[in-house]
């Protein structure tokens, strides 16, 4: 029996899982991300070796922070400073002698969310709100890519916002008033000086208003059928966040179709499931 392996290579943790031909996960492990590049690569190889349990590998798929070149499989994840221009595809293919496919984690998560929909939609947007804010857009099941393959960064749109502490709004990208600076886990900590799970109702109102403004922007620009919200802040906010944000979006969309908005079913493993999907389908799933 051969196995497929998915890698979710995050700035704080590595998640590695092996699945059988039916897509059922047979083994899954999680480790903290080492700072050092060589230690990181060695740990990934060790984790793959552990989950494969002496079986041969039919393919490996990976989700990692951008920027990256998905066709060449060269990665430079922003939040892992030692990983710059790393030929991950070459490294993995040389070591494991199987196909390897990689993309930005939010694209990979978007693929996973799309593939588990009961009813496929033609225009699909996935938005994740966790440490940062990002997303992936699918058109007829294909990932939308920008000029020269650029990944759209929906977390770095600016919006009209509500914030009790506007002097604390600061985006790590250096631009002004990005939605990521207002509603991400890191942004919430900077503004409200506590984690999202400790926000009071008034503070959730502000976060929901700001999310609603960005949903409105994306609905006006992309006109998707469905927007799925994932990530720990979105899932943790739940009823305090999503209905208010959706109401604000709806009341401000006058001449474009109003998309459905709902929470992810995957919680924090969407990227891992997407990586397993890539392991099975190979790079063609990214075209
Ligand atoms: Zn920004």
Boltz pocket constraint, residues with backbone or C-beta under 6 A from the ligand:
constraints:
  - pocket:
      binder: B
      contacts: [[A, 155], [A, 156], [A, 171], [A, 172], [A, 173], [A, 174], [A, 175], [A, 178], [A, 180], [A, 181]]
      max_distance: 6.0
